[in-house]
Amino acid sequence: MSKSGRVNERDNTRHVLSAPNINADDTPVKVLDPGAGKTKKGHLWSYVRDGRPWGSTDPPAAWYRYSPSWHGRYPQQHLANYVGKLQADAYPGYEPLYVPSAETALARVLEVGCMAHCRRKFFDLYKATQSAIADEALDRICALYNLEEEIRFRSAAERQALRKDRAVPLLSAMHAWMVKMHASIDQKGELAKAFNYAFNHWKALLRYTEDGQLEIDNNAAERSLRGVGVGRRNFLFFGSDSGGDRAAIIYSLIETCRMNQIDPQRYLQYVLERIAQHPINRIDELLPWNVRDQLKQPAPVTRALAA
């Protein structure tokens, strides 16, 4: 990746981190470990900006970073200058980001929970045991998702108002029901663990009802890692940590293209043919959404990418 290519990726990074709220997730990748005769486990982190569900006209984008381990210092470094709301799973490595500094009463980053992770614990339990309590928990969560389907693509103000009127009462009733059920079950069992996850993250799980720009879950970030999952089935490993860094840059550009219904191959060819002569102080002009019209992409390709 050329120096200019890295600058182009940094412009994409700035665009993602300038959003008032982002989604984050990670996935393991195999990396060649020279001298050890085997591979080690690295990680790709994905940070996503996507306001399409509430009608934002800002281009969606994804930013990936590679790290040689799953240590929490890496996302803390990635988001060291970020100010806003972070929707992610309950990975402990994010937690220092949510702690206010000594100089302010407010944290620089506000935690937003993921209802899909809460639901998954009840789903796995129901699938394994057919628990009636887990089944009811799923029904209650399903009602929340039915509302989200109804209000998708409405304005942020409409979404927030409808959630206040309809989702907040459902969540209040769900919490009261969980408290009642929790008192009657084995406190060391799997069902208690599912309830405790919800209790421990309840405030963060409710935050989506306070802001129409937020989603109920972290699926935007999870979707951004599907391409990495496909890649794992088609290559054995990254050749080195530096290879992981380069892969993160390429994934950033490709996934951002996909999110904007732009053919990545067509885009990369366009950029590579021009980037050597392009002024470096105008590199943002080559971001995917800024060259869409110049690509002359056939309408069927755009429709296929949007499907």
Residue pairs with C-beta under 8 A, 6 or more apart in sequence:
1 9
1 246
1 249
1 250
2 275
2 276
4 275
4 276
4 278
4 280
4 283
5 249
5 271
5 275
6 249
7 280
7 283
8 253
8 271
8 275
8 283
8 286
8 287
9 249
9 252
9 253
11 283
11 284
11 287
12 61
12 63
12 252
12 253
12 256
12 287
13 63
13 252
15 49
15 59
15 61
15 287
16 22
16 47
16 48
16 49
16 61
16 62
16 63
17 47
17 63
17 79
17 81
17 82
19 49
19 51
19 58
19 84
20 84
20 85
20 213
21 84
21 85
21 86
21 87
21 112
21 211
21 213
21 214
22 47
22 48
22 49
22 82
22 84
22 85
22 86
22 87
23 47
23 48
23 50
23 86
23 87
23 88
23 215
23 218
23 220
23 221
23 224
24 45
24 46
24 47
24 48
24 75
24 79
24 86
24 87
24 88
24 94
24 218
24 221
25 45
25 46
25 88
25 89
25 218
25 221
25 222
25 224
25 225
26 43
26 44
26 45
26 46
26 70
26 75
26 91
26 225
27 43
27 44
27 46
27 225
27 228
27 229
28 41
28 42
28 43
28 70
29 41
29 42
29 43
29 44
29 66
29 228
29 232
29 237
29 238
29 244
29 247
30 39
30 40
30 41
30 42
30 232
30 236
30 237
30 238
31 39
31 40
31 41
31 42
31 68
31 237
31 238
31 239
31 240
31 241
31 243
31 244
32 39
32 40
32 237
32 238
32 239
32 240
33 39
33 40
34 240
39 236
39 237
40 68
41 69
41 70
42 66
42 67
42 68
42 69
42 238
42 241
42 244
43 66
43 67
43 69
43 70
43 74
44 64
44 65
44 66
44 225
44 228
44 244
44 247
44 248
44 251
45 64
45 65
45 66
45 67
45 74
45 75
45 78
46 62
46 63
46 64
46 221
46 224
46 225
46 251
46 255
47 62
47 63
47 64
47 65
47 78
47 79
47 221
48 60
48 61
48 62
48 63
48 220
48 221
48 224
49 58
49 60
49 61
49 62
50 60
50 61
50 220
50 259
51 58
51 60
51 213
52 60
52 153
53 152
53 153
53 215
54 153
54 154
54 155
54 156
54 159
54 212
54 213
55 153
55 154
55 155
55 156
56 213
59 256
59 259
59 260
59 287
59 288
59 289
60 256
60 259
60 260
61 256
61 259
61 260
62 224
62 251
62 252
62 255
62 256
62 259
63 252
64 247
64 248
64 249
64 251
64 252
64 255
65 74
65 78
65 248
66 238
66 241
66 244
66 245
66 247
66 248
67 74
67 244
68 241
68 244
70 93
71 93
72 91
72 92
72 93
72 94
72 95
72 96
73 93
74 93
75 91
75 93
75 94
75 97
76 93
76 94
76 96
76 97
79 86
79 97
79 109
82 97
82 108
82 109
83 108
83 109
84 109
84 110
85 109
85 110
85 111
85 112
85 207
85 211
85 214
86 94
86 97
86 98
86 109
86 110
86 111
86 112
87 112
87 113
87 114
87 208
87 214
87 215
87 217
87 218
87 220
87 221
88 94
88 111
88 112
88 114
88 218
88 221
89 114
89 117
89 218
90 113
90 114
90 117
90 197
90 200
90 201
94 111
97 107
97 108
97 109
97 111
98 107
98 109
98 110
98 111
99 107
100 106
100 107
100 108
101 108
110 207
111 204
111 207
112 204
112 207
112 208
112 214
113 201
113 202
113 203
113 204
113 205
113 206
113 207
113 208
114 205
114 217
114 218
115 141
115 144
115 145
115 205
115 208
115 216
115 217
116 216
116 217
116 218
116 219
116 222
117 197
117 217
117 218
118 141
118 197
118 198
118 201
118 205
119 138
119 141
121 193
121 194
121 197
122 134
122 137
122 138
122 141
122 194
123 134
123 138
125 131
125 134
125 190
125 191
125 194
126 134
126 135
126 138
128 190
129 190
131 191
133 181
133 185
133 191
134 191
134 194
136 177
137 174
137 178
137 194
140 170
140 173
140 174
140 177
141 174
143 170
144 167
144 170
144 171
144 216
145 216
147 162
147 163
147 166
147 167
147 170
148 215
148 216
150 162
151 158
151 159
151 162
151 163
154 162
155 212
156 211
156 212
156 213
157 212
158 212
159 212
160 209
160 210
160 211
160 212
161 212
163 208
163 209
163 212
164 209
167 209
168 206
168 209
171 205
171 206
171 209
175 202
178 195
178 198
178 199
181 195
182 192
182 195
182 196
182 199
185 191
185 192
185 195
186 192
198 205
207 214
208 214
208 215
208 216
224 255
227 251
227 254
227 255
227 258
228 251
238 244
238 247
253 264
253 267
253 268
253 288
254 264
254 268
256 287
256 288
257 263
257 264
257 267
257 288
258 264
258 305
260 288
260 289
260 292
261 302
261 305
261 306
262 288
262 289
262 292
262 295
262 297
262 302
262 305
263 295
263 297
263 301
263 305
266 295
266 297
266 301
267 288
267 291
267 295
270 291
270 294
270 295
271 286
271 291
274 286
275 286
278 285
278 286
284 290
285 291
